[in-house]
């Protein structure tokens, strides 16, 4: 993308900005390196879930953000994510952003529904990813 690494870093380390850019995310509240995500209700095979989960964020200044599902002691969170963002420079002065994301969702569904649930969640994740990418580029006024 044509945005500077500093501009991308600033956006990705601001929980309010990340929430506003990510489809289906209502809010992200942060207490230091602990971010709590509140999602919209997601319909999945005749039921719905409203994910809320806590992430431990690890920041390597200007270069990498790692996040790991980290519910507080005694909390029961049926959803969570693990992954990273990695920023690098491009030859034309822009920024290369790589993202890895693994999502865990426990649903009250029979094991036989697994393939259908995975297909539904793949669709949700694709929508969220495309929307986040589009919104980030718009936020940064970048290509």
C-alpha positions as CSV (number, residue, x, y, z in Angstrom):
1,X,0.0,0.0,0.0
2,X,1.1,3.6,-0.5
3,X,0.8,4.6,3.1
4,X,3.9,5.0,5.3
5,X,4.7,2.3,7.8
6,X,4.3,4.9,10.6
7,X,0.7,5.7,9.5
8,X,-0.2,2.0,9.2
9,X,1.4,1.3,12.6
10,X,-0.6,4.2,14.2
11,X,-3.9,2.8,12.8
12,X,-3.2,-0.8,13.9
13,X,-2.2,0.1,17.4
14,X,-5.3,2.2,18.1
15,X,-8.2,0.0,19.3
16,X,-10.8,2.6,18.4
17,X,-9.5,2.8,14.9
18,X,-9.2,-1.0,14.5
19,X,-12.8,-1.4,15.7
20,X,-14.1,1.3,13.3
21,X,-12.3,-0.4,10.4
22,X,-13.3,-4.0,11.1
23,X,-16.8,-5.1,9.9
24,X,-18.9,-6.8,12.6
25,X,-16.8,-5.3,15.5
26,X,-18.8,-3.1,17.8
27,X,-16.1,-2.0,20.1
28,X,-12.5,-2.7,21.3
29,X,-11.6,-1.5,24.8
30,X,-8.0,-1.6,25.9
31,X,-6.3,-1.8,29.3
32,X,-2.6,-1.5,28.4
33,X,-1.7,-4.5,26.2
34,X,-5.0,-6.3,26.9
35,X,-7.7,-5.7,24.3
36,X,-11.3,-6.8,24.8
37,X,-13.3,-7.2,21.6
38,X,-17.1,-7.0,21.4
39,X,-18.5,-8.3,18.1
40,X,-21.9,-8.1,16.4
41,X,-24.4,-11.0,16.6
42,X,-23.4,-13.6,14.0
43,X,-26.0,-16.0,12.6
44,X,-24.7,-19.5,12.2
45,X,-26.8,-22.4,11.1
46,X,-30.1,-21.5,12.8
47,X,-28.5,-20.1,15.9
48,X,-26.4,-17.0,16.6
49,X,-23.4,-16.0,18.7
50,X,-22.3,-12.6,19.9
51,X,-18.6,-13.1,20.3
52,X,-16.7,-11.2,23.0
53,X,-13.1,-12.1,23.7
54,X,-9.9,-10.9,25.3
55,X,-6.5,-10.7,23.6
56,X,-3.0,-10.2,24.9
57,X,-1.3,-7.8,22.5
58,X,2.5,-7.8,22.0
59,X,3.9,-4.9,20.1
60,X,7.4,-4.8,18.4
61,X,7.5,-1.1,17.6
62,X,6.8,-0.3,14.0
63,X,7.2,-3.9,12.9
64,X,5.0,-6.6,14.4
65,X,1.9,-7.0,16.5
66,X,1.1,-10.4,17.9
67,X,-2.2,-11.3,19.7
68,X,-3.1,-14.3,21.7
69,X,-6.4,-15.2,23.3
70,X,-6.1,-14.4,27.0
71,X,-9.3,-14.6,28.9
72,X,-9.0,-13.3,32.5
73,X,-8.8,-15.9,35.3
74,X,-12.1,-17.7,35.7
75,X,-13.7,-16.2,32.6
76,X,-15.3,-18.4,30.1
77,X,-14.9,-17.1,26.5
78,X,-16.2,-19.3,23.7
79,X,-14.4,-17.3,21.1
80,X,-10.9,-16.1,20.6
81,X,-8.2,-15.3,18.1
82,X,-4.5,-15.8,17.7
83,X,-2.3,-14.2,15.0
84,X,-0.1,-11.3,14.0
85,X,0.3,-8.3,11.8
86,X,3.7,-7.7,10.2
87,X,4.8,-4.5,8.5
88,X,7.6,-4.0,6.1
89,X,8.7,-1.3,3.6
90,X,8.2,-1.6,-0.1
91,X,10.6,-0.4,-2.8
92,X,8.3,2.5,-3.7
93,X,8.2,3.9,-0.1
94,X,4.9,2.3,0.9
95,X,4.2,-0.4,3.3
96,X,3.7,-4.2,3.0
97,X,1.2,-5.5,5.5
98,X,1.0,-9.3,6.2
99,X,-1.7,-10.7,8.4
100,X,-2.2,-14.1,10.0
101,X,-5.3,-14.9,11.9
102,X,-6.7,-18.1,13.5
103,X,-10.2,-17.9,15.1
104,X,-11.6,-20.3,17.6
105,X,-15.4,-20.4,18.1
106,X,-17.2,-23.0,20.3
107,X,-20.8,-23.4,19.1
108,X,-23.6,-25.4,20.6
109,X,-23.9,-27.6,17.5
110,X,-23.5,-31.3,16.8
111,X,-20.1,-32.5,15.5
112,X,-21.8,-33.5,12.2
113,X,-22.5,-29.8,11.6
114,X,-18.8,-29.0,11.5
115,X,-18.4,-28.7,7.8
116,X,-21.4,-26.4,7.5
117,X,-20.2,-24.3,10.4
118,X,-16.7,-24.0,9.0
119,X,-18.2,-22.9,5.6
120,X,-20.4,-20.3,7.3
121,X,-17.5,-19.0,9.4
122,X,-15.2,-18.9,6.3
123,X,-17.8,-16.6,4.6
124,X,-17.9,-14.3,7.7
125,X,-14.1,-14.1,7.9
126,X,-13.8,-13.4,4.2
127,X,-16.3,-10.5,4.5
128,X,-14.5,-9.2,7.6
129,X,-11.1,-9.4,5.9
130,X,-12.2,-7.7,2.7
131,X,-14.0,-5.0,4.6
132,X,-11.0,-4.4,6.9
133,X,-8.6,-4.1,4.0
134,X,-10.9,-1.7,2.1
135,X,-11.5,0.4,5.2
136,X,-7.9,0.6,6.2
137,X,-6.9,1.8,2.7
138,X,-9.6,4.4,2.8
139,X,-8.6,5.5,6.4
140,X,-5.0,5.9,5.2
141,X,-6.0,7.5,1.9
142,X,-3.8,4.8,0.3
143,X,-3.9,2.5,-2.7
